[in-house]
Amino acid sequence: MGSTVLSLRIDGELLDRIRQHAAKRGMSVQDYVVRTLIRDDFDERFQSSVDRTEKFYAAPPG
């Protein structure tokens, strides 16, 4: 899998907070942002799977 460059324009205060969060974890800002996006993507896919499973096992109406 290749990589692609993504350029973002963000507020200075937000960047400062991201830098602080990354520093607490001993990470670069780039690694912190990528890890956060990966985690969020996983959470969304996991929740979608849970929703589909619940719908599959739901009792039929009536």
Contacts in CASP RR format, 6 or more apart in sequence:
PFRMAT RR
TARGET T0000
AUTHOR 0000-0000-0000
METHOD contacts of the structure
MODEL  1
MGSTVLSLRIDGELLDRIRQHAAKRGMSVQDYVVRTLIRDDFDERFQSSV
DRTEKFYAAPPG
10 18 0 8 1.000
15 29 0 8 1.000
18 29 0 8 1.000
18 32 0 8 1.000
18 33 0 8 1.000
19 29 0 8 1.000
21 32 0 8 1.000
22 28 0 8 1.000
22 29 0 8 1.000
22 31 0 8 1.000
22 32 0 8 1.000
25 32 0 8 1.000
27 35 0 8 1.000
END
